[in-house]
Amino acid sequence: MSVAKKEYKRITVKSLVDMKSRGEKISMLTAYDYTMAKIVDGAGIDVILVGDSASNVMAGHETTLPITLDQMIYHASSVVRAIDRSLVVVDLPFGSYQSDPKEALRSAIRIMKESGGHAVKMEGGKEVKDSIKRILNAGIPVMGHLGLTPQSIYKFGTYTVRAKEEEEAKRLKEDALMLEKAGCFAIVLEKIPATLAQEVAESVSIPVIGIGAGSGVDGQVLVLHDMLGMTHEFNPRFLRRYMNLYEDMTNAIGQYVDDVKSEDFPNDEEQY
């Protein structure tokens, strides 16, 4: 049964908790630049994630690992300048928080001060607990991320579904409870069995947002370029393409090339 959407002038971390308590699903998409963020925010999205997936879709890297803290701050700054309503969450990139809680805090402070973002997101469970606590103690909201954690892709060796086995599922549930207890305001669960994701969502009071984690969670997130069909090589089961911009843009650009070559563009009305 759907719940009526409540209008929020600005989305905050408290708004998300309120949505969960009301049974209203949370909508979340990535964005990496001003123009796209302006559109996403204007369309009514609740949360914009400035994801380290920018490493893939914006820079063409095979993994999320190469993107730097400076680059994340650049993308986040562009997004923040565009929004009026959405909560902006910024990924802490690989290497900026794993080794030392003090370094994690410095990275989070740089993101908040230099980009104007509203919160940070970190991958991992108990192994990053100390870093999460230090960041939270500084008053910076933290979103957790469990399941498939792309920054650990070389550890996993594959992008297949995580936590299918009982032992890993048990660890994931323990980590989710730990993240809630530590003070995280929400958790992303990526590419895990739907039944497990629902169990986790029901076991914590904070919102659980899924990507490839079924419908029993409190919200959904997708990569903007994937759901708009700007990318076409990536076809996981969980992805719904709402447009086919790859084909539309290719056709439009091809038409422009033809019009220039044939001297159809510009016509008499398109010049001074």
Secondary structure as a PSIPRED ss2 file (coil, helix, strand):
# PSIPRED VFORMAT (PSIPRED V4.0)

   1 M C   1.000  0.000  0.000
   2 S C   1.000  0.000  0.000
   3 V C   1.000  0.000  0.000
   4 A C   1.000  0.000  0.000
   5 K C   1.000  0.000  0.000
   6 K C   1.000  0.000  0.000
   7 E C   1.000  0.000  0.000
   8 Y C   1.000  0.000  0.000
   9 K C   1.000  0.000  0.000
  10 R C   1.000  0.000  0.000
  11 I C   1.000  0.000  0.000
  12 T C   1.000  0.000  0.000
  13 V H   0.000  1.000  0.000
  14 K H   0.000  1.000  0.000
  15 S H   0.000  1.000  0.000
  16 L H   0.000  1.000  0.000
  17 V H   0.000  1.000  0.000
  18 D H   0.000  1.000  0.000
  19 M H   0.000  1.000  0.000
  20 K H   0.000  1.000  0.000
  21 S H   0.000  1.000  0.000
  22 R H   0.000  1.000  0.000
  23 G C   1.000  0.000  0.000
  24 E C   1.000  0.000  0.000
  25 K C   1.000  0.000  0.000
  26 I E   0.000  0.000  1.000
  27 S E   0.000  0.000  1.000
  28 M E   0.000  0.000  1.000
  29 L E   0.000  0.000  1.000
  30 T E   0.000  0.000  1.000
  31 A C   1.000  0.000  0.000
  32 Y C   1.000  0.000  0.000
  33 D C   1.000  0.000  0.000
  34 Y H   0.000  1.000  0.000
  35 T H   0.000  1.000  0.000
  36 M H   0.000  1.000  0.000
  37 A H   0.000  1.000  0.000
  38 K H   0.000  1.000  0.000
  39 I H   0.000  1.000  0.000
  40 V H   0.000  1.000  0.000
  41 D H   0.000  1.000  0.000
  42 G H   0.000  1.000  0.000
  43 A C   1.000  0.000  0.000
  44 G C   1.000  0.000  0.000
  45 I C   1.000  0.000  0.000
  46 D C   1.000  0.000  0.000
  47 V E   0.000  0.000  1.000
  48 I E   0.000  0.000  1.000
  49 L E   0.000  0.000  1.000
  50 V E   0.000  0.000  1.000
  51 G C   1.000  0.000  0.000
  52 D C   1.000  0.000  0.000
  53 S C   1.000  0.000  0.000
  54 A H   0.000  1.000  0.000
  55 S H   0.000  1.000  0.000
  56 N H   0.000  1.000  0.000
  57 V H   0.000  1.000  0.000
  58 M C   1.000  0.000  0.000
  59 A C   1.000  0.000  0.000
  60 G C   1.000  0.000  0.000
  61 H C   1.000  0.000  0.000
  62 E C   1.000  0.000  0.000
  63 T C   1.000  0.000  0.000
  64 T C   1.000  0.000  0.000
  65 L C   1.000  0.000  0.000
  66 P C   1.000  0.000  0.000
  67 I C   1.000  0.000  0.000
  68 T C   1.000  0.000  0.000
  69 L H   0.000  1.000  0.000
  70 D H   0.000  1.000  0.000
  71 Q H   0.000  1.000  0.000
  72 M H   0.000  1.000  0.000
  73 I H   0.000  1.000  0.000
  74 Y H   0.000  1.000  0.000
  75 H H   0.000  1.000  0.000
  76 A H   0.000  1.000  0.000
  77 S H   0.000  1.000  0.000
  78 S H   0.000  1.000  0.000
  79 V H   0.000  1.000  0.000
  80 V H   0.000  1.000  0.000
  81 R C   1.000  0.000  0.000
  82 A C   1.000  0.000  0.000
  83 I C   1.000  0.000  0.000
  84 D C   1.000  0.000  0.000
  85 R C   1.000  0.000  0.000
  86 S C   1.000  0.000  0.000
  87 L E   0.000  0.000  1.000
  88 V E   0.000  0.000  1.000
  89 V E   0.000  0.000  1.000
  90 V E   0.000  0.000  1.000
  91 D E   0.000  0.000  1.000
  92 L C   1.000  0.000  0.000
  93 P C   1.000  0.000  0.000
  94 F C   1.000  0.000  0.000
  95 G C   1.000  0.000  0.000
  96 S C   1.000  0.000  0.000
  97 Y C   1.000  0.000  0.000
  98 Q C   1.000  0.000  0.000
  99 S C   1.000  0.000  0.000
 100 D C   1.000  0.000  0.000
 101 P H   0.000  1.000  0.000
 102 K H   0.000  1.000  0.000
 103 E H   0.000  1.000  0.000
 104 A H   0.000  1.000  0.000
 105 L H   0.000  1.000  0.000
 106 R H   0.000  1.000  0.000
 107 S H   0.000  1.000  0.000
 108 A H   0.000  1.000  0.000
 109 I H   0.000  1.000  0.000
 110 R H   0.000  1.000  0.000
 111 I H   0.000  1.000  0.000
 112 M H   0.000  1.000  0.000
 113 K H   0.000  1.000  0.000
 114 E H   0.000  1.000  0.000
 115 S H   0.000  1.000  0.000
 116 G C   1.000  0.000  0.000
 117 G C   1.000  0.000  0.000
 118 H C   1.000  0.000  0.000
 119 A E   0.000  0.000  1.000
 120 V E   0.000  0.000  1.000
 121 K E   0.000  0.000  1.000
 122 M E   0.000  0.000  1.000
 123 E E   0.000  0.000  1.000
 124 G E   0.000  0.000  1.000
 125 G C   1.000  0.000  0.000
 126 K H   0.000  1.000  0.000
 127 E H   0.000  1.000  0.000
 128 V H   0.000  1.000  0.000
 129 K H   0.000  1.000  0.000
 130 D H   0.000  1.000  0.000
 131 S H   0.000  1.000  0.000
 132 I H   0.000  1.000  0.000
 133 K H   0.000  1.000  0.000
 134 R H   0.000  1.000  0.000
 135 I H   0.000  1.000  0.000
 136 L H   0.000  1.000  0.000
 137 N H   0.000  1.000  0.000
 138 A C   1.000  0.000  0.000
 139 G C   1.000  0.000  0.000
 140 I C   1.000  0.000  0.000
 141 P C   1.000  0.000  0.000
 142 V E   0.000  0.000  1.000
 143 M E   0.000  0.000  1.000
 144 G E   0.000  0.000  1.000
 145 H E   0.000  0.000  1.000
 146 L E   0.000  0.000  1.000
 147 G E   0.000  0.000  1.000
 148 L C   1.000  0.000  0.000
 149 T C   1.000  0.000  0.000
 150 P H   0.000  1.000  0.000
 151 Q H   0.000  1.000  0.000
 152 S H   0.000  1.000  0.000
 153 I H   0.000  1.000  0.000
 154 Y H   0.000  1.000  0.000
 155 K H   0.000  1.000  0.000
 156 F H   0.000  1.000  0.000
 157 G C   1.000  0.000  0.000
 158 T C   1.000  0.000  0.000
 159 Y C   1.000  0.000  0.000
 160 T C   1.000  0.000  0.000
 161 V C   1.000  0.000  0.000
 162 R C   1.000  0.000  0.000
 163 A C   1.000  0.000  0.000
 164 K C   1.000  0.000  0.000
 165 E C   1.000  0.000  0.000
 166 E H   0.000  1.000  0.000
 167 E H   0.000  1.000  0.000
 168 E H   0.000  1.000  0.000
 169 A H   0.000  1.000  0.000
 170 K H   0.000  1.000  0.000
 171 R H   0.000  1.000  0.000
 172 L H   0.000  1.000  0.000
 173 K H   0.000  1.000  0.000
 174 E H   0.000  1.000  0.000
 175 D H   0.000  1.000  0.000
 176 A H   0.000  1.000  0.000
 177 L H   0.000  1.000  0.000
 178 M H   0.000  1.000  0.000
 179 L H   0.000  1.000  0.000
 180 E H   0.000  1.000  0.000
 181 K H   0.000  1.000  0.000
 182 A H   0.000  1.000  0.000
 183 G C   1.000  0.000  0.000
 184 C C   1.000  0.000  0.000
 185 F C   1.000  0.000  0.000
 186 A E   0.000  0.000  1.000
 187 I E   0.000  0.000  1.000
 188 V E   0.000  0.000  1.000
 189 L E   0.000  0.000  1.000
 190 E E   0.000  0.000  1.000
 191 K C   1.000  0.000  0.000
 192 I C   1.000  0.000  0.000
 193 P C   1.000  0.000  0.000
 194 A H   0.000  1.000  0.000
 195 T H   0.000  1.000  0.000
 196 L H   0.000  1.000  0.000
 197 A H   0.000  1.000  0.000
 198 Q H   0.000  1.000  0.000
 199 E H   0.000  1.000  0.000
 200 V H   0.000  1.000  0.000
 201 A H   0.000  1.000  0.000
 202 E H   0.000  1.000  0.000
 203 S H   0.000  1.000  0.000
 204 V C   1.000  0.000  0.000
 205 S C   1.000  0.000  0.000
 206 I C   1.000  0.000  0.000
 207 P C   1.000  0.000  0.000
 208 V E   0.000  0.000  1.000
 209 I E   0.000  0.000  1.000
 210 G E   0.000  0.000  1.000
 211 I E   0.000  0.000  1.000
 212 G C   1.000  0.000  0.000
 213 A C   1.000  0.000  0.000
 214 G C   1.000  0.000  0.000
 215 S C   1.000  0.000  0.000
 216 G C   1.000  0.000  0.000
 217 V C   1.000  0.000  0.000
 218 D C   1.000  0.000  0.000
 219 G E   0.000  0.000  1.000
 220 Q E   0.000  0.000  1.000
 221 V E   0.000  0.000  1.000
 222 L E   0.000  0.000  1.000
 223 V C   1.000  0.000  0.000
 224 L H   0.000  1.000  0.000
 225 H H   0.000  1.000  0.000
 226 D H   0.000  1.000  0.000
 227 M H   0.000  1.000  0.000
 228 L C   1.000  0.000  0.000
 229 G C   1.000  0.000  0.000
 230 M C   1.000  0.000  0.000
 231 T C   1.000  0.000  0.000
 232 H C   1.000  0.000  0.000
 233 E C   1.000  0.000  0.000
 234 F C   1.000  0.000  0.000
 235 N C   1.000  0.000  0.000
 236 P C   1.000  0.000  0.000
 237 R C   1.000  0.000  0.000
 238 F C   1.000  0.000  0.000
 239 L C   1.000  0.000  0.000
 240 R C   1.000  0.000  0.000
 241 R C   1.000  0.000  0.000
 242 Y C   1.000  0.000  0.000
 243 M C   1.000  0.000  0.000
 244 N C   1.000  0.000  0.000
 245 L H   0.000  1.000  0.000
 246 Y H   0.000  1.000  0.000
 247 E H   0.000  1.000  0.000
 248 D H   0.000  1.000  0.000
 249 M H   0.000  1.000  0.000
 250 T H   0.000  1.000  0.000
 251 N H   0.000  1.000  0.000
 252 A H   0.000  1.000  0.000
 253 I H   0.000  1.000  0.000
 254 G H   0.000  1.000  0.000
 255 Q H   0.000  1.000  0.000
 256 Y H   0.000  1.000  0.000
 257 V H   0.000  1.000  0.000
 258 D H   0.000  1.000  0.000
 259 D H   0.000  1.000  0.000
 260 V H   0.000  1.000  0.000
 261 K H   0.000  1.000  0.000
 262 S C   1.000  0.000  0.000
 263 E C   1.000  0.000  0.000
 264 D C   1.000  0.000  0.000
 265 F C   1.000  0.000  0.000
 266 P C   1.000  0.000  0.000
 267 N C   1.000  0.000  0.000
 268 D H   0.000  1.000  0.000
 269 E H   0.000  1.000  0.000
 270 E H   0.000  1.000  0.000
 271 Q C   1.000  0.000  0.000
 272 Y C   1.000  0.000  0.000
